[in-house]
């Protein structure tokens, strides 16, 4: 398997092979080779259907049914390869040769690669593209870069400091411990400490253990399912206990949440009632709402289970089946490809629930969660061993 982007006779070409055949797409226009023109290239695939977009002109290849997963276990190369014999003969039209030119703002699966001296695993014969120490976005947070005799210097906006404008002035004298992130609070000219999972206190220097996770609105837990590769994703299940006195909030989100096309199963509250939303691959289903009675925001413990059997969804609340619906009788997509990621209570710091969920849920969760079980596992997942911030011990009443 491979996916390769190359220049061929002045045209940009995308070639990929998912295991059965090589698909080839080529742009309609040539690139400028004057060394002064920047081009914007978007290329990739959804399943076995490829797309190639150069400066807004798109070429899409409708693929016939076949393989739809890219199985590669090699390093990721940019601009060339460490050895030309690594290149699959079908990956490029002519003999392989290294790229001469400039590359910037490289984004792979919605994550920007840091094209710096230290971030890549390795490389050779790479120089700075603008010929100065300023390079590309050396100064963060809209800082202005200036070249001097001994390198570069950054002129920072009023709320930022540091050699690269990377630090908020409100955090420059922070007392947050090593298990904390400093969160600037510009409106009050101060900061707060966001505590990593297992730590609490004003400066996050008190170690805690918990079996009940207490969420305080700016909290989240991100759990990676170690058994994801062995799951039958046509038959998913999530169950947990929760308690809250709030009428809105995201309780759980099974899915990577990196872009709007990611599959997900979400449980939360809207207007005090349970809300479940599913996306199995093409479009978000109509949200499933329980409107019989409004008992979920009463400060009591409630046990909920969501079962996905292909496109049939069952929702249980306190041992009672409250929702049962086939969200796609056509059975076009039947697997919950959630990427082995589960969020509880919210998303990473700086990512707002109403933005990430495109308004499906309005805010982060305030309350407690315990007894989380995935699929038919015999053991509850250990929330203490996940990633997260601002989680308190739900056993205590503070």
N, C-alpha and C positions, 0 to 999 in steps of 0.2 A: 504494500500500500504506500502511496505517496500523494503529496499535494505540492505543486511547484508553480511559482510565478516567475516568468522570464521575459526578456526582450528578444524578439525574433524579427530580424529585418526591419527594425523600427517600430514594430507593433508590440503591444503587451499581450502575453499569452498566459492562460491558466490551464494547467493540466493536472488531473487527479485520477487516481485509480483506487477503488475501494475493495478490490479483490477479484473483480470479474473482467473489467475492460477499462481502457483509458479514455477519459472524456477530455475533449479539447475545446477551449473557448478562446477567441481572439478578438481584440478590440477593433472597432470600425475605423479608428483614426490612428495615425502614427504619433509618437511622442516627439517633442521638440528636443533636439540634441545640441542646443546652443550653450548648454551649461548654465543658463540663467533662469530658465522657466521651471517652476515647481508644478508638478502634476499631483492630483489627488486620485489615488487608486483604492477601490474597494473590491475585494475578491473573496470568494468563499463558496460554501455549499450548504444547502439545507437537505439533509438526507443525501440522495444521489443527484439532486438538482443543483447545478452550478450557476454562479453569477459572476460577472466581471464588469466593473464600472470604472471608466476612466474619465475624470472631469465631468461627471454627470451623465455621460452617455453609456447606457446599460446594455449588456449582452447577457441573455439568460438561456441556458440549455435545459430544455425539458427532457429529463432522462426517462428511459423506459425502465420498468421495474427491475430491481436487482439489489445488489449489496447497498447498504446505506450507512455503514460505519467505517470511519477511518482508523485503522489499527496500526499505529506507529509507535515504536519504542526507542527511536533514535533521538539524537540531539536536534535542536531546531537551528537551522543555519540562515543567516542573513547576508546577502551580497556575494557569497561564495561558499565553498566547502573546504574542509581540511584536507580532503583527498578526492580527486576527481573520479576515482573508481567507485565512490559512494553513490554517485548519481545514477539512478535507474535510466537506462537508454531511452525509455519511453517518456521520461519526464521532460525532455527538451528536444526541440526539432533538430538543432545542429549540435556540433561538438560542444560540451559544456565549457564555459569560460567565466571568470569572475566578473562581477559588476563594477563598472567605473562610473562614479557619480555620487550623489548625496541622497541619504535617506533620513527622514525625521518623522516624528509623531507616529511611531509604529504601534498599532493596536491589534492585539490578538485576542479574539473572544472577549472583547470589551475591556481588556486590561492593557494599559499602555506599558510598553517595554522601555526601560531606562537604557538608552543607548549611550552609556557612559564608559569610562575606563574600568570601573570597579564592578558594575552590575552583571555583565555577561559572564558566562562560564569560561570563555576564552575567545581568541581572535588573533588576527595578524594584519599588519599594514593598514591600520585605520587611522585617519587623521580627523581633525576638527573641520567641519564643513565651511564655516564662514572665515576661517583663517585667523581667528583671534581666540583669546582665552574666554571670551564671553559665550561663544558657542550658541546653543539653542536652549532657551529657558533656564539658564544657570540661576538667575535670580527668581525666586518664587514669589507668589502673592503680588503680582504686578510690580515687582521691583525693577529698577532700571539698571542695566549693566554698563559699566564703563571700563575700558581697557587702560591699564597703567603700565609703568615700566616693570613692575614686579608681579604682574598678573592682572586680575580683574578686581573690581569693587562694585558692590551693589548699593544703590540709593533706594532706601525702603520707604513705602507708604507709612503714614503716621502710626498705625497700629502694629507694625511689624519690625523686628530687629534680627540680629544675627548676620553672619558673613554672607548668607544667601537669602535673607529676609524670611527664613523658615520658622522663626519663633515669634509668637505673639508677645507684645510688650507686657501684657497682663500675666504671662507665664514666665517671664524672664527671671523672677525671684521666687519661683514657686517652691513649696515645701512638700509636694507630693512625693510619696515614697517610690521605691523601684517597681512596685506592683501597681502602678497607677499611670493614667494619662492626665495631663493638665488640660482642662477645658477652659479657654478664655471666656470671660463674661464682660464684654466691652461696656454694656450699659451701666454696670456698677463698678467699672474699673478694677475688677478683681478676677478670681478664677475659682473653679471647683476641681476636685480630684475625682476622676472616674476610676473606680476600683476594679481590678481584674478579678475573675472568678476565684473565690476562696479567701478574699480579703475585704475588710471593711474599715470604717473609721473615717474621720475627716481627712486624714492624709494616707489612708489605705495601708496602715501599718499593723492592723489587728487581723490575725489569721482566724478563719472560721471554717466549720464544716456544716453542711446542711443536707437534709433529705427532702425538705419542703423549700422550694425556691420562692422567695418573695420579690416581686417586681414593683418598682416604684416610678415607672413611667419613662425613665431614661435608661432602662435596663434591657438586656437581651441575653439569650443563650443560643449559641450556634453549635449544634451537635452533628458530628460526622458519623454516619452509620457504618461500622466496620464490616457488616455483612451485606452491604449493598450489591456487590457483584454476584451474590448467590440468591438474591431475592427473585421471586416470580412477580414481576411488576404489573401483571394483569389482575392481581388479587392483593391489594394493599389494605393496610389497616392501621389506624392510630387511635389510641385510647389514653385518657388522662383524667385526673381530678383537678378541678379549679374552684377558686372562690374569689369573689370580687363584689364591691358595692358600686362599681362604675357601670354605666350603660353602654359604653363604647370601648373597643379595644381588640387588638389582634392577639389571640391566645397561641396559635401554632401555625406554622407555614412549612409544609414539606415541599422543598424545591430549592433550586440554586439562587433564584431571584437576581440573576445577573442581567437579564434582559426580558422583555415582555413576551418572548416566544418560549421561555422555559416552562415546562410542565410544573404544575403545583397542585397541592391540596391544602386548603386553608380553613381554619376554624377561628371564629371570633364572635364578638358581640356587636349588635347594632340595635339601638333603641331598647336595650335591655334583654334582647332575645338572641338565641343562638343563630349564627349565620355560617353557612358552609359554602365554599366556592371551589370548583374543580376546573382545571385546564389539562386536558390529556394530549394536547399537541397542536390544535389548530385555532381554537377560539375558546374563550372563557364561557363556561356554561352559565345559564341563568342562576344567580345565587339562590341557594336553598335556604329559606327562612322558616323558622318555627314561630308561629303566631298564636298558638293555642292559649298559652298563658305566659306571663312575663315573670319568671322566677329566677332567672340567671344572675340578677344583680342584687341579690338579697343578703349577701355576706355569708351564705351557707355554702358548704361543699357540694359540688355537682360533678357527677361522673358522666363523661361523654365518650362515645366511640363512633368513629366514621369508618365504614367498610366500603371499599371499591372493588366490585366484581366486574371487571371489564368496564362497561359503561353504566352499570347499575350501581347506584349509590344508596347506602343505608346509613341513617344517622340515629344513634340511640342517645337518649338523655335520661339519666337516673334509671337505667335498665328498661326504659320504654322506647319502642320504635316510634320515632316522631316524624321521620321523613324517609320516603322510599321513592326513588325516581330513576328512570333510564334517561340519562342526559344526551344520548345519541343513539337512537334505534338503528341508524345506518351502520353502526360499529366501525366507523372509519379509523378512529384511534382508540385503542383499548388498554394501553399500558401507561402507568404513571412513572415516567422517566424523571425522577426527582433528584437524580445526581448524588444520592446518598447524603443530602444536606437537610437538616431540620432546624428551623428557627423557633424560638419560644419567646413570646412577649414583645418582640420587636426585631429590628435589624441593627447592623453595626452603627456605632456612634457617627452621627452626621447624616444618616439615611433615615428620613422620615417615613413612617408607615403609610401615610396617605399618598406620598409620592411614589414609593416603591410598588404599592399595590394599586396604583392608578385610581385611588378613591374607593376601592372595594371596602377598605377599613379606614377609619378616620384617625385613630391614634394608637399609641403604644398601650400595653396592658398594665393596669394597676391591680395587683392582687397576688394570689399564691397559686402555684402549680405543683402537683406531686404525682407519683405513680404513673409515669409515662411508659407506655409499652408500644413497641412497633411490631406490626404484623402479628404472628402468633408466638412471639418469643416468650420463653418461660420466665425470663427475668426482666425487671424494670430497667430502663436505661439509667446510668449513673450521671445525673446532671452535673455533679461536682467535677467530673472528668472532661467536661466540654470546654468550649471557649465562651467567654462572656464578660460583661461588665455590669457593675452596680446591682449585683444580686445579693440580697440579704437572707439571713437565716429565718425561714418561715416558721420554725418551731417556737421561736421567741416572739413576744408580742410587741417588741419595739418597732 
